[in-house]
Amino acid sequence: MNFLRGVMGGQSAGPQHTEAETIQKLCDRVASSTLLDDRRNAVRALKSLSKKYRLEVGIQAMEHLIHVLQTDRSDSEIIAYALDTLYNIISNDEEEEVEENSTRPSEDLGSQFTEIFIKQPENVTLLLSLLEEFDFHVRWPGVRLLTSLLKQLGPPVQQIVLVSPMGVSRLMDLLADSREIIRNDGVLLLQALTRSNGAIQKIVAFENAFERLLDIITEEGNSDGGIVVEDCLILLQNLLKNNNSNQNFFKEGSYIQRMKPWFEVGDENSGWSAQKVTNLHLMLQLVRVLVSPTNPPGATSSCQKAMFQCGLLQQLCTILMATGIPADILTETINTVSEVIRGCQVNQDYFASVNAPSNPPRPAIVVLLMSMVNERQPFVLRCAVLYCFQCFLYKNQKGQGEIVATLLPSTIDATGNSVSAGQLLCGGLFSTDSLSNWCAAVALAHALQGNATQKEQLLRVQLATSIGNPPVSLLQQCTNILSQGSKIQTRVGLLMLLCTWLSNCPIAVTHFLHNSANVPFLTGQIAENLGEEEQLVQGLCALLLGISIYFNDNSLENYMKEKLKQLIEKRIGKENFIEKLGFISKHELYSRASQKPQPNFPSPEYMIFDHEFTKLVKELEGVITKAIYKSSEEDKKEEEVKKTLEQHDNIVTHYKNMIREQDLQLEELKQQVSTLRCQNEQLQTAVTQHKDQYNLLKVQLGKDNHHQGSHSDGAQVNGIQPEEISRLREEIEELKSHQGLLQSQLAEKDSLIENLKSSQVSALNEQASAAASPRDSEQVIELKQELSTLKSQLNSQSLEITRLQEENDELLQRAEALAKSVPVQGESENVIAAKTTDVEGRLSALLQETKELKNEIKALSEEKTAIKKQLDSSNSTIAILQTEKDKLDVEVTDSKKEQDDLLVLLADQDQKILSLKSKLKDLGHPVEEEDESGDQEDEDDEMDDGDKDQDI
């Protein structure tokens, strides 16, 4: 209070003496009057003076006004006056009403009064409790006052609200208020409350804020709504931006699906108001918040998939290809689509299938590239198209192949009726517009990023320069343009393309060095002493030459690694070369481009570096520096180690592929086993049903024979004959069931033989590499056990078939004897003869099937013998591989021992040097102190290299 009185005393223009006395008297009445009407009138008078005499009323009346809020809560009118007065004191919204000749620092006053008010946290808690009042004249001024406090001193007020019991929950009730002015101001209050405070953002989100805000946006008409929609969208951005928890909650709550109607613009083209443009712009930004490249990859990927599944991506592509869309909305839509498809294969494939509504239809990618290489298009739109193309190719080898394929001779449309993406990129690469050159070069570099196959394919591209001249390769044409001395932006773009093309591709390096003019051009550029503008080009030339050394496979005798390093030493100097190489990362625009993937530049002059290229520079700068200083012997050793590692990796990859194939075979066999089990169960059910039917027929047949029989002895013999025939039928049925079982056993044996093959492959993997899993070995053991079990079952089944055949023969003999010994009359004799013939036919069929089964078993045994031979040959191959592996291990151990010996010798030399230095110091000779930290770092590097070799 004394501080503010000093502020008031230092003002050049203050109120008149009578007005100061009036304010003092009103404050006394508020403090001492016993009548509520007197206090209410005094507070109302202070309110009327608070706008014009803000400082004086604030100094003298703030304490009394807070006391009124505490003691007179039963009277809503005086509470409303007090809240309005405090709002006028603290808020800076009315500063335009202050006299122009006044020198009062109004903004400082607001923060100073806010600091006094929140010095007692109970005041903020009191204000939060007043917001529970439903009376409009209390609730609305309270919302305005708390919003003003948050605007003045946000973090301390946020902390007080956060620790207040149910503080945030009380404020969330404002969104459900039926009075729109309170609801809308409640949105503004929550905007200020959630700004840069993750804890409050989470609480607000879990208080069902997303549901309420989306309901408000829908009620207000989505993008056609007023400023309330804008306020809700800003609040949603506050809740979601850089808050992974809320983003996941938003996705899991299926709120992404509710965003789709926002972008249903329609074709009636009814006009775009400024508010609609603002709303749609914020909606697009909200989509980008959910799929921002700075979010965790898992969260971004799940949101991208949800946007495709609900049709949001399709709706955005519709806006992208629509007509009559404002330029800024179109640009932001392109940026939004870019981040929705970035790194998501499904979304990228869909985007590749989108066609523009033209005649004939053209792919959306082609239409966008036409805008990118058109110098008449706005700069921000061209940047957005480049970003979209980069995102389409990010981690999308399929898309990269499709773009490069449009440049190859076999896919170019000879009729010229349609323009391809590759033709547009080449046209932009060699146009007279330097910005088009840069954009096309960067776009083509992204088609090669991390894809060695496409780098080799692009070497096949031939360009027709003029009529009558032979075609030249795209690589050669790029170097020709470099040597012609074009604009810096063009040269930088082409050098970035060449560096990306040649990195990790020795074949491309060989093609580049095959042109005898390239290396002299690069060395000449690097060796010259040019101005600051050309230093960046010199650095990129040094990088390109370093890549030509580091990824050189020594296939060209005149341009082997050692000769190129000698050339650098002779014409440039190693130290000068490394200094020029460092110009790239020291450039002022390098760090800016390395921050975000989106190419966001204020003007074309700043368009120098690409984000992915900065990653490449960071990766290669150190290794190129080491490669320049390495000797030829170190290069040879490194090449040998690389070859050894490549061979080892090839072996490991081979066995991994075999294991993967084995897993697939195991899965297929498991499915076959489950299918056979189901079939077995069905067959067992069918056998049970047939048995039941057979028993019924047997009973019926016994009854019929009983009625037809006589009481004589002959009749009794005839009574026995149907029983024998029934027994024959029963045996036939059993034979049929055994036949079915044998067929199923043969099917299982076929599958088990396949399992045996896979188990032999698994055994091969286990002996050659420890990569095979224990689960596979267990399955092999189980399969062998099943095979032995099957063999025993097959033997028992063969014995059973033999026994049944003998019983059938015996039964047939008995049936014939009965037929001869007992005369059968009329119709029954014919029936029995027919049944006997039927039984004999069935038995002969069963014998034939049994013979076929034995032949199949014999064939399976021969196949098993062949498989054993294959296993023996595989074991011999394993032994050879194991011997080669042991040799490699011995060589690695020897090289490690040699390195350890060298380290010991170096340590002895260091000790000797230190002892000699100490003797020189003792004799009084001056000795220069070396950078011990640098030596220590070199020793650490050597130790790290030793560890890496040991790991290898």
SULZI-V938819 format. One record per pair of residues at least 4 apart in sequence whose ideal C-beta (glycine too) atoms are under 8 Angstrom apart, sorted by the first residue. I is the first residue (numbers start at 1). J is the second residue. Records with the same first field share a line. If there is no record, write none. Layout:
I->J / J
This chain:
1->5 / 59 / 116
2->6
3->7 / 112
4->8 / 55 / 58 / 59 / 112 / 116
5->9 / 59
6->10
7->11 / 55 / 112
8->14 / 55 / 56 / 59
11->55 / 103 / 104
12->103
13->99 / 101 / 102 / 103
14->20 / 56
15->19 / 20 / 23 / 53 / 56
16->20
17->21
18->22
19->23 / 49 / 53 / 56
20->24 / 56
21->25
22->26 / 45 / 49
23->27 / 46 / 49 / 53 / 56 / 57 / 60 / 61
24->28 / 60
25->29
26->30 / 42 / 45 / 46 / 49 / 61
27->31 / 42 / 46 / 60 / 61 / 64
28->32
29->33 / 38 / 39 / 41 / 42
30->39 / 42 / 43 / 46 / 61 / 64 / 65 / 67 / 68
31->64 / 67
33->38 / 39 / 42
34->38
35->39
36->40 / 72 / 75 / 78
37->41
38->42
39->43 / 68 / 72 / 78
40->44 / 75 / 77 / 78 / 81
41->45
42->46
43->47 / 65 / 68 / 78 / 81 / 82 / 85
44->48 / 81
45->49
46->50 / 57 / 61 / 65 / 81 / 85
47->81 / 84 / 85 / 88
49->53 / 56 / 57
50->54 / 57 / 58 / 61 / 84 / 85 / 88 / 89
51->88 / 94 / 97
52->97 / 98
53->57
54->58 / 88 / 89 / 94 / 98 / 104 / 106 / 109
55->59 / 104 / 109
56->60
57->61 / 85 / 88 / 89
58->62 / 89 / 90 / 109 / 113
60->64
61->65 / 85 / 89
62->66 / 86 / 89 / 113 / 116 / 117
63->67
64->68
65->69 / 82 / 85 / 86
66->70 / 86 / 117 / 123 / 126
67->71
68->72 / 78 / 79 / 82
69->73 / 79 / 82 / 83 / 126 / 127 / 130
70->126
72->78 / 79 / 82
73->79 / 130
75->79
76->80 / 133 / 135 / 137 / 138
77->81 / 137
78->82
79->83 / 130 / 133 / 137 / 138
80->84 / 135 / 137 / 138 / 141
81->85
82->86
83->87 / 130 / 138 / 141 / 142 / 144 / 145
84->88 / 141
85->89
86->90 / 117 / 145
87->91 / 141 / 144 / 145 / 148
88->94
89->113
90->110 / 113 / 114 / 117 / 145 / 148 / 149 / 152
91->110 / 144 / 148 / 151
92->106 / 107 / 109 / 110 / 152
93->148
94->98
95->106 / 107
98->102 / 104 / 106
104->109
105->109
106->110
107->111
108->112
109->113
110->114 / 148 / 152
111->115 / 152 / 153
112->116
113->117 / 152
114->118 / 148 / 149 / 152 / 153 / 157
115->119 / 153
117->123 / 124 / 149
118->123 / 124 / 149 / 153 / 156 / 157 / 160
121->125 / 160 / 163
122->126
123->127
124->128 / 146 / 149 / 157 / 160 / 161 / 164
125->129 / 160 / 164 / 167
126->130
127->131 / 142 / 145 / 146 / 149
128->132 / 146 / 161 / 164 / 167 / 170 / 171
129->170
130->138 / 139 / 142
131->139 / 142 / 143 / 146 / 170 / 171 / 173 / 174
132->170 / 173
133->138 / 139 / 142
134->139
135->139
136->140 / 179 / 182
137->141
138->142
139->143 / 174 / 177 / 182
140->144 / 179 / 181 / 182 / 185
141->145
142->146
143->147 / 174 / 182 / 185 / 186 / 189
144->148 / 185
145->149
146->150 / 157 / 171 / 189
147->151 / 185 / 188 / 189 / 192
148->152
149->153 / 157
150->154 / 157 / 158 / 189 / 192 / 193 / 195
151->192
153->157
154->158 / 192 / 195 / 196
155->159 / 196 / 197
156->160
157->161
158->162 / 193 / 197 / 200
159->163
160->164 / 167
161->167 / 168 / 171 / 193 / 200
162->167 / 168 / 197 / 199 / 200 / 203
163->167
166->170
167->171
168->172 / 193 / 200 / 203 / 204 / 207
169->173 / 207
171->186 / 189 / 190 / 193
172->176 / 190 / 204 / 207 / 208 / 209 / 212
173->177
174->182 / 183 / 185 / 186 / 189 / 190
175->183 / 186 / 187 / 190 / 209 / 212 / 213 / 216
176->183 / 212
177->182 / 183 / 186
178->183
179->183
180->184 / 228
181->185
182->186
183->187 / 216
184->188 / 228 / 231
185->189
186->190
187->191 / 213 / 216 / 228 / 231 / 232 / 235
188->192 / 231
189->193
190->194 / 204 / 209 / 235
191->195 / 231 / 234 / 235 / 238
193->197 / 200 / 204
194->200 / 201 / 204 / 235 / 238 / 239
195->238
197->201
198->202 / 242 / 243
199->203
200->204
201->205 / 238 / 239 / 243 / 246
202->206 / 243 / 245 / 246
203->207
204->209 / 239
205->209 / 210 / 239 / 243 / 245 / 246 / 249 / 250
206->249
208->212
209->213 / 235 / 239
210->214 / 236 / 239 / 249 / 250 / 253 / 255
211->215 / 253 / 255
212->216
213->217 / 232 / 235 / 236
214->218 / 255 / 258
215->219
216->220 / 228 / 229 / 232
217->222 / 225 / 229 / 232 / 233 / 262
218->222 / 258 / 261
220->225 / 226 / 228 / 229 / 232
221->225 / 229
222->229 / 261 / 262 / 264 / 279
223->229 / 262 / 263 / 265 / 276 / 279 / 280 / 283
224->276 / 279
225->229 / 275 / 279
226->230 / 275
227->231 / 275
228->232
229->233 / 279
230->234 / 275 / 278 / 279 / 282
231->235
232->236
233->237 / 279 / 282 / 283 / 286
234->238 / 282
235->239
236->240 / 286
237->241 / 282 / 285 / 286 / 289
239->243 / 246
240->246 / 247 / 250 / 286 / 289 / 290
241->289
242->294
243->247
244->248 / 295 / 296 / 299
245->249
246->250
247->251 / 289 / 290 / 295 / 299 / 303
248->252 / 299
249->253
250->255 / 256 / 290
251->255 / 256 / 290 / 299 / 302 / 303 / 306
254->258
255->259
256->290 / 303 / 306 / 307 / 310 / 312
257->306 / 310 / 312
259->263 / 283 / 286 / 287 / 312
260->264 / 310 / 311 / 312 / 315
262->280 / 283
263->280 / 283 / 312 / 315 / 316 / 318 / 319
264->315
265->280 / 319 / 322 / 325
266->270
267->322
269->323 / 324
272->276 / 277 / 326 / 329
273->277
274->278
275->279
276->280
277->281 / 326 / 328 / 329
278->282
279->283
280->284 / 329
281->285 / 328 / 329 / 332
282->286
283->287
284->288 / 329 / 332 / 333 / 335 / 336
285->289 / 332
286->290
287->291 / 307 / 312 / 316 / 336 / 340
288->292 / 335 / 336 / 339
290->295 / 300 / 303 / 307
291->295 / 300 / 303 / 304 / 307 / 339 / 340 / 342
292->300 / 339
293->300 / 339 / 342 / 596 / 597
294->596
295->299 / 300
296->300
297->301 / 343
298->302
299->303
300->304 / 343
301->305 / 343 / 344
302->306
303->307
304->308 / 340 / 341 / 342 / 343 / 344 / 347
305->309 / 344 / 346 / 347
306->310
307->312 / 313 / 340 / 347
308->312 / 313 / 314 / 340 / 344 / 346 / 347 / 350
311->315
312->316 / 340
313->317 / 337 / 340 / 341 / 347 / 350 / 351
314->318 / 350
315->319
316->320 / 333 / 336 / 337 / 340
317->321 / 337 / 350 / 351 / 354 / 364
318->322
319->325 / 329 / 330 / 333
320->330 / 333 / 334 / 337 / 354 / 364
321->354 / 355 / 356 / 357 / 364 / 367
325->329 / 330 / 333
326->330
327->331 / 378 / 381
328->332
329->333
330->334 / 381
331->335 / 378 / 380 / 381 / 384
332->336 / 384
333->337
334->338 / 368 / 381 / 384 / 385 / 387 / 388
335->339 / 384 / 387 / 388 / 598
336->340
337->341 / 351 / 388
338->342 / 384 / 387 / 388 / 390 / 391 / 392 / 598
339->391
340->344 / 347
341->347 / 348 / 350 / 351 / 391 / 392
342->391 / 394 / 597
343->391 / 394 / 395 / 396
344->348
345->349 / 395 / 396 / 398
346->350
347->351
348->352 / 392 / 396 / 398 / 399
349->353 / 398
350->354
351->364 / 365 / 392
352->363 / 365 / 392 / 399 / 402
354->363 / 364
355->361 / 362 / 363 / 364
356->361 / 362 / 363 / 364 / 366 / 367
357->361
358->362 / 367
360->418
362->366 / 367 / 418 / 419
363->367 / 421
364->368
365->369 / 389 / 392 / 421
366->370 / 419 / 420 / 421 / 424
367->371
368->372 / 385 / 388 / 389
369->373 / 385 / 389 / 421 / 424 / 425 / 428 / 443
370->374 / 419 / 424
371->377 / 381 / 382 / 385
372->377 / 382 / 385 / 386 / 389 / 428 / 436 / 439 / 440 / 443
373->424 / 425 / 427 / 428 / 431 / 433 / 436 / 439 / 440
374->382 / 436
375->431 / 433 / 435 / 436
377->381 / 382
378->382
379->383 / 435 / 601 / 603 / 604
380->384
381->385
382->386 / 435 / 439
383->387 / 599 / 600 / 601 / 607
384->388
385->389
386->390 / 439 / 442 / 443 / 599
387->391 / 597 / 598 / 599
388->392
389->393 / 443 / 446
390->394 / 442 / 443 / 446 / 597 / 599 / 612
391->597
392->396 / 399
393->399 / 400 / 403 / 446 / 447 / 449
394->446
396->400
397->401 / 451 / 453 / 454
398->402
399->403
400->404 / 446 / 447 / 448 / 449 / 451 / 454
401->405 / 451 / 453 / 454 / 457
402->406
403->407 / 421 / 422 / 425 / 447
404->408 / 422 / 447 / 448 / 454 / 457 / 458
405->411 / 422 / 457
406->411 / 412 / 420 / 421 / 422 / 423
407->411 / 412 / 420 / 422 / 423 / 425 / 426 / 458 / 461 / 474
408->412 / 457 / 460 / 461
409->460 / 461 / 462
411->420
412->420 / 422 / 423
413->417 / 418 / 420
419->423 / 424
420->424
421->425
422->426
423->427
424->428 / 440
425->429 / 440 / 443 / 444
426->430 / 440 / 463 / 474
427->431 / 440
428->433 / 436 / 437 / 439 / 440 / 443
429->436 / 437 / 440 / 441 / 444 / 478 / 494
430->437 / 477 / 481
431->436 / 437 / 440
433->437
434->438 / 486 / 487 / 489 / 490
435->439 / 489 / 604 / 607
436->440
437->441 / 486 / 487 / 489 / 490 / 493 / 494
438->442 / 489 / 490 / 492 / 493 / 607
439->443 / 493
440->444 / 493
441->445 / 493 / 494 / 496 / 497
442->446 / 493 / 496 / 497 / 599 / 610 / 613
443->447
444->448 / 497
445->449 / 496 / 497 / 500 / 501 / 610 / 612 / 613
446->612
447->451 / 454
448->454 / 455 / 458 / 500 / 501
449->500 / 612
451->455
452->456 / 504 / 505
453->457
454->458
455->459 / 501 / 504 / 505 / 507 / 508
456->505 / 507 / 508
458->474 / 475 / 501
459->473 / 474 / 475 / 507 / 508 / 511
461->473 / 474
462->471 / 472 / 473 / 474
463->471 / 472 / 473 / 474 / 477
464->469 / 471
465->469 / 471 / 472 / 477
472->476 / 477 / 480
473->477 / 511
474->478
475->479 / 498 / 501 / 508 / 511 / 512
476->480 / 515
477->481
478->482 / 494 / 497 / 498
479->483 / 498 / 512 / 515 / 517 / 518 / 521
480->484
481->486 / 490 / 494
482->486 / 491 / 494 / 495 / 521
483->517 / 521
486->490 / 491
487->491
488->492 / 533 / 534 / 536 / 537
489->493 / 604 / 607 / 608
490->494
491->495 / 537 / 540
492->496 / 536 / 537 / 540 / 608 / 609
493->497
494->498
495->499 / 537 / 540 / 541 / 543 / 544
496->500 / 540 / 609 / 610 / 613
497->501
498->502 / 512 / 544
499->503 / 540 / 543 / 544 / 547 / 613 / 616
500->612 / 613 / 616
501->505 / 508
502->508 / 509 / 512 / 544 / 547 / 548 / 551
503->547 / 551 / 616 / 620
504->551
505->509 / 551
506->510 / 551 / 552 / 553 / 555
507->511
508->512
509->513 / 547 / 548 / 551 / 552 / 553
510->514 / 552 / 553 / 555 / 556
511->515
512->518 / 548
513->518 / 519 / 548 / 552 / 556 / 559
514->556
516->520
517->521
518->522
519->523 / 545 / 548 / 559 / 564 / 567
520->524
521->525
522->526 / 541 / 542 / 544 / 545
523->527 / 545 / 567 / 568 / 571 / 572
524->528
525->537 / 538 / 541
526->538 / 541 / 542 / 545 / 572 / 576 / 577 / 580
527->571 / 572 / 576
528->534 / 538
530->534 / 535 / 537 / 538
531->535
534->538
535->539 / 580 / 583
536->540 / 583 / 584 / 587 / 608
537->541
538->542 / 580 / 583
539->543 / 580 / 581 / 582 / 583 / 584 / 587
540->544 / 584
541->545 / 580
542->546 / 577 / 580 / 581 / 583
543->547 / 581 / 584 / 617 / 620 / 621 / 624
544->548
545->549 / 564 / 568 / 577
546->550 / 577 / 581 / 620 / 624 / 627 / 628
547->551 / 620 / 624
548->552 / 559 / 564
549->561 / 564 / 565 / 624 / 627 / 628
550->620 / 623 / 624 / 627
552->559 / 560 / 561 / 564
554->560 / 561
556->560
558->563
559->563 / 564
560->564
561->565 / 627 / 632 / 635
562->566 / 632 / 635
563->567
564->568
565->569 / 628
566->570
567->571
568->572 / 573 / 574 / 577 / 628
569->573 / 574
572->576 / 577 / 580
573->577
574->578 / 628 / 629
575->579
576->580
577->581 / 628
578->582 / 625 / 628
579->583
581->621 / 624 / 625
582->586 / 621
583->587
584->590 / 617 / 621
585->590 / 617 / 618 / 621
586->590
587->608 / 609
588->592
589->593 / 606 / 608 / 609
590->594 / 609 / 614 / 617
591->595
592->606 / 609
593->599 / 608 / 609 / 610 / 611 / 613 / 614
594->609 / 611 / 614 / 615 / 618
596->600 / 611
597->611 / 612
598->611
599->607 / 610 / 611
601->606 / 607
602->606
609->613 / 614
610->614
611->615
612->616
613->617
614->618
615->619
616->620
617->621
619->623
620->624
621->625
622->626
623->627
624->628
625->629
626->630
630->634 / 635 / 638
631->635
632->636
633->637
634->638
635->639
636->640
637->641 / 895
638->642
639->643
640->644
641->645 / 895 / 949 / 952
642->646
643->647
644->648 / 888 / 891 / 892
645->649 / 952
646->650
647->651 / 888
648->652 / 888
649->653
650->654
651->655 / 769 / 881 / 885
652->656 / 769 / 771
653->657
654->658
655->659 / 765 / 768 / 769 / 771 / 772
656->660 / 771
657->661
658->662 / 761 / 764 / 765
659->663 / 765 / 771 / 772 / 773 / 776
660->664
661->665 / 761
662->666 / 758 / 761 / 762 / 765 / 776
663->667
664->668
665->669 / 754 / 758
666->670 / 758 / 776 / 779
667->671
668->672
669->673 / 751 / 754 / 755 / 758
670->674
671->675
672->676 / 751
673->677 / 751
674->678
675->679
676->680 / 744 / 747 / 748 / 751
677->681
678->682
679->683 / 744
680->684 / 744
681->685
682->686
683->687 / 740 / 744
684->688
685->689
686->690
687->691 / 737 / 740
688->692
689->693
690->694 / 733
691->695 / 733
692->696
693->697
694->698 / 729 / 730 / 733
695->699
696->700
697->701
698->702 / 726 / 729 / 730
699->703
700->704
701->705 / 722 / 726
702->706 / 722 / 723 / 726
703->707
704->708
705->709 / 718 / 719 / 722
706->719
708->828
709->715 / 716 / 718 / 719
710->714 / 715 / 718
711->715
712->716
713->717
714->718 / 822 / 823
715->719
716->720
717->721 / 818 / 821 / 822
718->722 / 822 / 824 / 828
719->723
720->724 / 818
721->725 / 815 / 818 / 819 / 822 / 832
722->726
723->727
724->728 / 811 / 814 / 815 / 818
725->729 / 815 / 832 / 835 / 836 / 839
726->730
727->731 / 811
728->732 / 808 / 811 / 812 / 815 / 839
729->733 / 839
730->734
731->735 / 804 / 807 / 808 / 811
732->736 / 839 / 842 / 843 / 846
733->737
734->738 / 804
735->739 / 801 / 804 / 808 / 842 / 843 / 846
736->740 / 846
737->741
738->742 / 797 / 800 / 801 / 804
739->743 / 846 / 849 / 850
740->744
741->745 / 797
742->746 / 797 / 850 / 853
743->747 / 853
744->748
745->749 / 790 / 793 / 794 / 797
746->750 / 853 / 856 / 857
747->751
748->752 / 790
749->753 / 790 / 794 / 860
750->754 / 860
751->755
752->756 / 783 / 786 / 787 / 790
753->757 / 860 / 863 / 864 / 867
754->758
755->759 / 783 / 786
756->760 / 783 / 784 / 787 / 864 / 867
757->761 / 867
758->762
759->763 / 779 / 780 / 783 / 784
760->764 / 867 / 870 / 871 / 874
761->765
762->766 / 772 / 776 / 777 / 779 / 780
763->767 / 780 / 871
764->768 / 871 / 874 / 875 / 877 / 878
765->769 / 771 / 772 / 776
766->770 / 772 / 776 / 777
767->875 / 878 / 882
768->878 / 881 / 882
772->776 / 777
773->777
774->778
775->779
776->780
777->781
778->782
779->783
780->784
781->785
782->786
783->787
784->788
785->789
786->790
787->791
788->792
789->793
790->794
791->795
792->796
793->797
794->798 / 857
795->799
796->800
797->801
798->802 / 854
799->803
800->804
801->805 / 850
802->806
803->807
804->808
805->809 / 843 / 847
806->810
807->811
808->812 / 843
809->813
810->814
811->815
812->816 / 836 / 839 / 840 / 843
813->817
814->818
815->819 / 836
816->820
817->821
818->822
819->824 / 832 / 833 / 836
824->828 / 829 / 832
825->829
826->830
827->831
828->832
829->833
830->834
831->835
832->836
833->837
834->838
835->839
836->840
837->841
838->842
839->843
840->844
841->845
842->846
843->847
844->848
845->849
846->850
847->851
848->852
849->853
850->854
851->855
852->856
853->857
854->858
855->859
856->860
857->861
858->862
859->863
860->864
861->865
862->866
863->867
864->868
865->869
866->870
867->871
868->872
869->873
870->874
871->875
872->876
873->877
874->878
875->879
876->880
877->881
878->882
879->883
880->884
881->885
882->886
883->887
884->888
885->889
886->890
887->891
888->892
889->893
890->894
891->895
892->896 / 949 / 952
893->897
894->898
895->899 / 949
896->900 / 946 / 949 / 950
897->901
898->902
899->903 / 946 / 949
900->904 / 946
901->905
902->906
903->907 / 942 / 946
904->908
905->909
906->910
907->911
908->912
909->913
910->914
911->915
912->916
913->917
914->918
915->919
916->920
917->921 / 927
918->922
919->923
920->925 / 927
921->925 / 927
930->934 / 935
931->935
932->936
933->937
934->938
935->939
936->940
937->941
938->942
939->943
940->944
941->945
942->946
943->947
944->948
945->949
946->950
947->951
948->952
